[in-house]
Amino acid sequence: MPDERCFEWPAMGFVRPLRGASNTLATAGWALPNTARGGVALQGLRWIKPRQVDNSKSMGRHMEAEMTGASVPGLQREVQRLMGRCMLRIQQYEKLLKAILASHEVAGPMDQLDTRREAQARKFSGKTLGQLAGVLFDSYVVCEGKESEFSAEEELPIDVPSVAIRLSIQMPEERWRETKAAIAELVSLRNELVHHLIERFDVWVEDGCLAASAHLLSSFERINKHYEELSEWARLMCEGQARLSEQLTHAVLSDLIIDGIRPDGSFEWPETGIVRALREASATLAVAGWTQLKTARIWLAEHRPDQLPEKYGCRTWPQVLNESKCFRLEYRAGKDGGREAWFQPRA
């Protein structure tokens, strides 16, 4: 039997036998129901006579009902396919966004950078799309002149080679606001598809399925547009990283990371390699907090031979101790009657 909402009486199984019995038992076209069933005709019972039915019209309606009923599952599968396509693209978007946020900035000791990146990747792995978008527009896609502070710089140790790097895309404020609003709409679209699609569209009927499919096609176009935009941002980040690697030749990188000397030759004394080396020597050789400079120089020649006063524009070690302002320097009488330089790191 077809669905109760779409059956046609002329097509029902018990109607056809009645027509056959009437053709056999009818008197002037009429027959008693009991006789038609093989029983005995009784007085007072109604006689029956088959109506002439427009079979083409009736069967047309019946076939239309069957076709409609059969098409809904097919339309539902199409809705499911289009929904899956949207979800897969959104997942690709989230995965790429997490990769960008985990890689566009890093800070820490040189030998810990890979570990720091892995930690950032774990931090972002459980974030929602909305949370990721917030970080994106705070540190990577930024408004010109309003880039947030790189808080990780405050945590960098000064006694070991360390680095802090951030790559970002800067936009005029109006464009930045428009882009941020567009990503917020993407987040809302994702939530609407995940949580409210079948509330908005009745996917149990043909019209609802067709409307849902049209909405999903339009949604995919919007999602894919955002994915292509994010892919371009990722490409720019990779290009920036490649250019940074090209510019930082081995010598320049060594000067910057190991010695604290910038490409323009400037430096900050507390960040220099020679100050770190003197602190290391003091930590190893100090007696009651003070270290004999003569003894420290022998230790430095053995352990840090690359650290020399001339590299930092000084002629002597006492000049380094004085100009760096990172140490106290005093002279004491030596065993041979001469003066001996002693130094102590400042707190």
C-alpha positions in Angstrom: 0.0 0.0 0.0 1.4 3.4 -0.8 1.8 6.0 2.0 -1.6 6.8 3.5 -1.1 10.4 2.4 -1.0 9.5 -1.3 -3.0 6.3 -2.0 -5.8 6.2 -4.6 -8.9 4.1 -3.9 -9.2 2.7 -7.4 -5.7 1.2 -7.0 -6.4 -0.5 -3.7 -6.3 -4.3 -3.8 -9.8 -4.9 -2.4 -11.5 -2.6 -5.0 -10.3 -4.7 -7.9 -12.1 -8.0 -6.8 -15.3 -6.1 -6.2 -15.1 -4.9 -9.8 -14.6 -8.5 -11.0 -17.5 -9.8 -8.9 -19.8 -7.1 -10.2 -19.0 -7.9 -13.8 -20.0 -11.6 -13.1 -23.1 -11.2 -10.9 -24.6 -7.9 -11.8 -28.2 -7.5 -12.8 -28.6 -4.4 -15.0 -25.2 -3.4 -13.8 -25.9 -3.7 -10.1 -24.9 -6.4 -7.6 -25.5 -7.1 -3.9 -22.3 -6.8 -1.7 -23.0 -10.1 0.1 -23.4 -11.9 -3.3 -20.2 -10.4 -4.5 -18.5 -11.9 -1.4 -20.1 -15.3 -2.1 -22.8 -14.9 0.6 -26.6 -14.7 0.4 -28.4 -11.6 -0.7 -30.6 -10.1 2.0 -33.5 -7.7 1.7 -32.8 -4.1 2.5 -29.1 -4.2 1.7 -27.7 -1.7 -0.7 -26.8 -2.7 -4.2 -23.4 -1.7 -5.7 -22.4 -0.7 -9.2 -18.8 0.2 -10.2 -18.3 3.8 -11.2 -16.7 4.7 -14.5 -13.2 6.0 -13.6 -10.9 8.0 -15.7 -8.0 5.5 -15.4 -5.4 7.7 -17.0 -6.1 10.6 -14.6 -6.3 8.3 -11.6 -3.1 6.4 -12.4 -1.4 9.7 -13.3 -2.0 10.9 -9.8 -0.9 7.6 -8.4 2.3 7.6 -10.4 3.0 11.2 -9.4 2.6 10.3 -5.8 5.0 7.3 -6.1 7.6 9.5 -7.9 7.4 12.2 -5.3 7.8 9.6 -2.5 10.7 8.0 -4.3 12.5 11.4 -5.0 12.6 12.6 -1.4 15.2 10.1 -0.2 17.3 11.0 -3.3 17.0 14.7 -2.5 17.8 14.0 1.1 21.0 12.2 0.0 21.9 15.3 -2.1 21.4 17.5 1.0 23.7 15.2 3.0 26.3 15.3 0.2 26.3 19.1 0.1 26.3 19.3 3.8 29.4 17.0 4.0 31.2 19.1 1.4 30.6 22.3 3.5 31.8 20.6 6.7 35.0 19.2 5.0 35.9 22.6 3.7 35.3 24.2 7.1 37.5 21.6 8.7 40.2 22.3 6.1 39.9 26.0 7.0 40.2 25.3 10.7 43.3 23.1 10.1 45.0 25.6 8.0 44.2 28.4 10.5 45.7 26.4 13.3 48.9 25.8 11.3 49.2 29.6 10.7 48.7 30.5 14.3 51.2 27.9 15.5 53.9 29.1 13.1 53.6 32.8 12.5 55.3 33.8 15.7 57.8 32.0 18.0 60.0 33.1 20.8 62.5 31.4 23.1 66.0 30.0 23.4 67.3 28.8 20.1 67.5 25.2 21.1 63.9 25.2 22.2 62.1 26.8 19.2 60.8 23.5 17.8 59.5 22.5 21.2 57.8 26.0 21.5 56.1 25.5 18.1 54.8 22.1 19.1 53.4 23.6 22.4 51.6 26.3 20.4 50.2 23.7 18.1 48.8 21.8 21.1 47.4 25.0 22.5 45.4 25.8 19.4 44.3 22.2 18.7 41.3 22.4 21.0 40.2 26.0 20.1 36.9 26.7 18.4 36.7 28.5 15.1 35.5 31.6 16.9 38.4 31.5 19.3 40.9 31.0 16.5 39.5 33.9 14.6 40.0 36.1 17.6 43.7 35.2 17.8 44.1 35.6 14.1 43.0 39.3 14.1 45.0 40.0 17.3 48.4 38.9 16.1 48.6 37.8 12.4 46.1 40.0 10.4 46.5 43.3 12.2 45.4 46.9 11.7 48.2 49.2 10.6 49.8 50.9 13.6 47.9 48.9 16.1 49.9 45.6 16.3 49.7 44.0 19.8 52.7 43.7 21.9 54.8 40.6 21.6 54.5 39.5 25.2 56.8 36.6 24.8 59.8 39.0 24.6 59.4 39.7 28.3 60.0 36.0 29.0 63.2 35.6 26.9 66.2 34.6 28.9 69.3 36.9 28.5 71.9 34.3 29.5 71.4 32.0 26.5 70.9 32.7 22.7 67.3 33.5 22.3 65.1 34.9 19.5 61.6 36.3 19.0 60.0 36.3 15.5 56.6 37.4 14.3 55.2 37.5 10.8 52.0 39.5 10.2 49.8 41.0 7.6 48.9 44.6 8.1 45.8 46.2 6.7 44.2 49.7 6.7 41.7 50.0 9.5 38.6 50.0 7.3 39.7 46.9 5.4 40.8 45.2 8.6 37.3 45.8 10.1 35.6 44.5 7.0 37.7 41.4 6.9 37.2 40.7 10.6 33.4 41.1 10.2 33.5 38.7 7.2 35.2 36.0 9.2 32.7 36.6 12.0 30.0 35.8 9.5 31.8 32.7 8.5 31.8 31.6 12.1 28.1 32.2 12.3 27.5 30.3 9.1 29.4 27.4 10.4 27.3 27.3 13.6 24.1 27.7 11.7 24.9 24.7 9.4 26.0 22.5 12.3 23.2 23.3 14.7 20.2 24.7 12.9 20.0 23.4 9.3 17.1 21.0 9.8 15.3 23.5 12.0 15.4 26.0 9.1 14.6 23.5 6.3 12.1 20.7 6.3 14.2 18.0 4.7 11.3 15.5 4.9 9.5 17.0 1.9 10.7 17.8 -1.6 10.5 21.6 -1.4 12.4 21.6 1.9 15.2 19.4 0.4 15.5 21.7 -2.7 15.6 24.8 -0.5 18.3 23.2 1.8 20.4 22.2 -1.3 20.3 25.7 -2.7 21.3 27.1 0.7 24.2 24.6 1.0 25.4 25.4 -2.5 25.5 29.1 -1.7 27.1 28.4 1.7 29.9 26.4 0.1 30.7 29.3 -2.3 31.1 31.6 0.7 33.1 29.1 2.7 35.4 28.3 -0.2 36.0 32.0 -0.8 37.3 32.3 2.8 39.4 29.2 2.4 41.1 30.6 -0.7 41.7 33.9 1.2 43.3 32.0 4.1 45.4 30.0 1.7 46.8 33.2 0.3 47.6 34.4 3.8 49.4 31.1 4.4 51.4 31.5 1.2 52.4 35.0 2.2 53.6 33.7 5.6 55.7 31.0 3.9 57.2 33.5 1.6 58.0 35.8 4.5 59.7 32.9 6.3 61.7 32.1 3.2 62.9 35.7 2.8 63.9 35.9 6.4 66.0 32.8 6.0 67.6 34.2 2.9 68.4 37.5 4.6 69.8 35.9 7.7 73.0 34.5 6.3 75.1 32.4 8.6 77.4 35.3 9.6 74.5 37.8 10.2 72.6 35.1 12.1 75.6 34.4 14.3 76.1 38.1 15.0 72.5 38.6 15.8 71.7 35.4 17.8 75.0 34.6 19.4 76.6 38.0 19.8 73.5 40.2 20.0 74.8 42.5 17.2 72.2 43.7 14.8 72.7 43.9 11.0 73.3 47.7 11.4 76.1 47.1 14.0 74.2 48.3 17.0 73.6 46.2 20.1 72.4 46.3 23.7 75.1 45.4 26.2 73.0 43.0 28.3 72.1 41.0 25.2 75.6 40.6 23.9 77.5 37.4 23.8 80.5 38.8 25.6 78.4 39.9 28.6 76.9 36.4 28.8 80.4 34.9 28.5 81.6 37.0 31.4 78.6 36.0 33.5 79.3 32.3 32.7 83.0 32.8 33.8 81.9 34.5 37.0 79.4 31.8 37.8 82.2 29.2 37.4 85.2 31.0 39.0 83.8 33.5 41.5 85.2 33.6 45.1 82.8 35.2 47.5 81.0 36.7 44.5 84.1 38.3 42.9 86.1 36.9 39.9 89.7 37.7 39.0 89.7 39.1 35.5 93.1 37.4 34.7 91.6 34.0 35.6 88.4 34.7 33.7 90.3 35.6 30.5 92.1 32.2 30.6 88.7 30.5 31.0 87.1 32.6 28.2 90.0 31.8 25.8 89.3 28.1 26.4 85.5 28.1 26.4 84.4 31.2 24.5 87.3 32.2 22.2 85.0 33.9 19.8 84.1 36.6 22.4 86.6 39.4 22.2 86.4 43.1 23.1 87.3 44.2 19.6 84.0 42.7 18.3 82.1 45.3 20.4 84.3 48.3 19.7 86.4 48.0 22.8 90.2 47.7 23.1 90.4 46.0 26.6 88.4 43.8 28.9 88.2 46.5 31.6 86.6 48.7 29.0 84.0 46.1 28.3 83.3 45.8 32.1 82.9 49.5 32.4 81.0 50.4 29.3 78.5 47.5 29.6 77.5 48.7 33.1 76.6 45.0 33.8 79.5 44.5 36.2 81.3 46.1 39.1 85.0 46.5 38.6 87.6 47.0 41.3 91.4 46.7 41.5 93.2 44.9 44.3 96.8 44.6 45.2 98.4 41.5 43.7 101.0 39.2 45.1 103.7 40.9 43.0 102.8 44.3 44.2 100.9 45.2 41.1 97.1 45.8 40.6 94.7 43.0 39.7 91.3 43.6 38.2 88.3 41.8 39.9 84.7 42.0 38.7 81.3 41.1 40.0 78.0 40.9 38.0 75.4 43.5 38.9 72.0 42.2 39.9 
